[in-house]
Amino acid sequence: MRLKFTVCVLVGFFVFFSQICNVLAVPVIDTGNPPYEEWPQGSVENSVKVSNLKESGCTISWITDVPSSSRVDVYSDAAGTVPVQGSPFTTNYFGVSSTKHYVTIDSTTIVNAAAGTTFYFKVTSSDGTEDVAPSSGALYTFRKASGTPSPANTVAGVVYSDPGLTNPVNGVIVYINCTNRNSALLSIISGDPSVGVDGGWMFDTSAFRNMDGSLMTINAGDILVAEAWGAELGNATTGEYVYQAAGFEMLPDMVLTAVPLGAMVTPKPDLTISAASITFTPSSISLGESVLISVNVSNVGDDSASDVSVKYCEDVEDNVIGYGNVSIINSSETKTSSIIYTPQSGGMHEIYVYVDPANEIEETNENNNNASKSIFVIPSSNIAPVLTDGLVTPLSGNQTTVFTYSVNYTDADNNAPTVKEVIIDGNAYVMSSEDTNYTDGAIFKYQTTLSVGTHNYKFRFSDGLDVVNTSLTDGPVVTYLNHAPVLTNGVVLPSMGTVSTQFVYSVNYTDADNDVPVIMNVTIDGVEHTMTTQDNIYSDGSIFTYNTTLPEGTHTYSFKFSDGYDTVQTPVYTGPTVGQENAVPTLSNPSVSPTSGFDGALFTYTVTYTDADNTPPTIARVYIDGNTRTMSSNDGSYDDGSTFTYSTTLSAGTHNYYFEFSDGYWTVRLPESGTFVGPNVTINHVPSLLSPQVNPITGIEGASFTYQVIYQDEDNTTPTVKRVYIDGTPYTMMTSDSTYYDGSLFTYTTSSLNTGTHTYYFEFSDGVNTVTTTVLGGPTVYENTPPSLASGSVSPTSGISGTTFTYSVTYTDAENNTPTIKR
């Protein structure tokens, strides 16, 4: 079948129609405008999107008009001839057939590529009758990401199906990007379990990336736009949202409608200025002179702006000193606005500039339209400022105390200070005030903590012309506030040993002030010993140790430390216990037998304990799957090795074990670390006995009787018991068939049965489970009465050669036995 496509434009987006002679339903991918330039970012015309860039790939999504399959072919080359590892990718979040397609790309080819490497792809969908790909020419692209996001702020929202916000909708693809920064897309499925809210979506802002895959930091004032693409469920958008960087922010709710996304979106200008774009000509003036204030206004938006108003203010927003106007600023263009300004007072003045102050122009970003810059106006005559009431409070404290330096700055000319400093111990620090009326005095302050000791200070101010200083004053006095150190985890190891054992005493010394200890002792049996450490960071804890040998006996110890201010001491502890020189015992020949078997079988753990001192173990354990079991031995000679065992049944599964022994001085383990693996225990199926019988069921004494039964074992286990009990006496049965899982016939034949009616039953075992049949009757054996012959004759009694002679005799048998010989 040949398929013809027609492309038409409708409301700013493209729709494909298929024209087929028998009108088949062919999936149509909302592909947009060829030639499919790189970085499809969810415009109205294009549903094919790249999102969630990462070091191993990304997420690729698109919409089709009918449920269909999903396939993404990813290539390393622009020609589309070298597929990456794992390509094609066909796993759709929404299942094997859907109108929504959400495919995750993960490939080692991408992992091993350099950051920013470009990869190429195409998407394909099929409803089982036809394939439709979005491009027969150029391919879409994405780039390998770099860097790992660190969780930061969160933005979230909810998708609903109704304006009343009562029906949240799961299963909608939600995208978000930072439009003023042209970020790459992030995406998630509404109601995803990671969000935990029906219809909910959530993004960590640290995950935003640039188009080249590098991490992007978004800031307060940036513009975020989220969109919900639900195919037949409808679409929605939050519109432009000004990011606040508030930690957790809920964007406007999205209500799904049939309106195409972006159908009403139009380009907008974005007017911006900064302090750097404001200039003064000349840069310095005297009172009575004029200055040209100019500002460069840039349009970084997508559309032009006309009749742009510019407002100029002095010191505060309400003090307007002039207006400017720019007739038109095209996209990516910068125009200059200027006014002439004649200051009415000397001193420092802050000039504020506002572009589009009445917000008459709709912009992409409304938060970058103002800036300010300072200019100093030299007064015609200047009265030097006066500093009074200079002091610091409190006059004393410790290293955590916040000290406040304050002074009253008075300037009859109302000149703002160009220098406003407190000099502490010779170092200058800038002071601040909320009062801008300096004619009646403004209090300036500076707050800080100080180091231990006696300090001095003075104040230095200038109104731009005259510099004034206060005299040097002593104070404040700062004394040391000490945090007592803390001792934790004091211990001696090992807890027992011999006179040659090296014992290690250790304790954790923590000092919040990071003070070096001046006393760092362990007291052993009343004698102090100095401890040492390799860690000089005491604020988070430092381990001090002391190593020594000890004489025989039980000892005591305690720890005592001082940071030079406070002394701390632990209680007196008992230990270690020290004995005479003792040989370390050894463990050898570890095993479990059998190494595999069924549940219910008996498994025996074995190890050889050897102690040159012939000391019996105080601990003799095997740990099975972490559970302690005590072992035993009948051999009391430990110097040449004594075998210890422990037997138990085990549940199905693979087990592990290790051994631990102690002679009271030394504890040894086998293996030294980790565990041995085994045994492997499987579930045992009880065997079955089928069709028990004996043949024949009757016969004469001396006849052969065959007992038979079918033994069936799902585990194909050879029976360890295979008996038939005849009148209570067991007899071993045989078979020639060793395939037991589908049934094997066992038989036993005897001709030694006495006369009478007999009984029998069968007993079999697979080594774990024993099964028997019920007791059955048979066979019946009769005593044999010899047969008799009578009326023997030949006829005729005479004849010639060729005559036929007939011999006859009458055979009589009381048990009606068929003759076995008849001659």
Secondary structure, DSSP 8 states (H G I E B T S, - for coil): ---EEEEEEETTEEEEEEE-TT------B---STT--S-----TT---EEEEEETTEEEEEEEEEEEE--EEEEESSTTS-SB-TT-SB--BTT-SSEEEEEEEEE-HHHHTS-TT-EEEEEEEEE-SS-EE-S-SSS-EEEE---S------EEEEEEESSTTS--B--S-EEEEEEGGGT--BEEEETT-TTT-STTEEEEEGGG-B-TTS-B----TT-EEEEEEE-GGG-EEEEEEEE----SEEE---EE-BSS-TTTT------EE--GGGEEEESS-EETT--EEEEEEEEE-SSS-EEEEEEEEEESSTT-EEEEEEEEEE-TT-EEEEEEEE--SS-EEEEEEEEESTT--S--S-SSSSEEEEEEEEE-SS----EEEEEEEESSEEETT--EEEEEEEE-TT----SEEEEEETTEEEE-B-S----TT-EEEEEEE---SEEEEEEEEEE-SS-EEE---EEEEEEE------EEEEEEEESSEEETT--EEEEEEEE-TT----SEEEEEETTEEEE-B-S----TT-EEEEEEE---SEEEEEEEEEE-SS-EEE---EEEEEEES-----EEEEEEEESSEEETT-EEEEEEEEE-TT----SEEEEEETTEEEE-B-S----TT-EEEEEEEE--SEEEEEEEEEE-SS-EEEESSSS-EEEEEEE-----EEEEEEEESSEEETT--EEEEEEEE-TT----SEEEEEETTEEEE-B-S----TT-EEEEEEES---SEEEEEEEEEE-SS-EEE---EEEEEEE-----EEEEEEEESS---TT---EEEEEEE-TT----S---
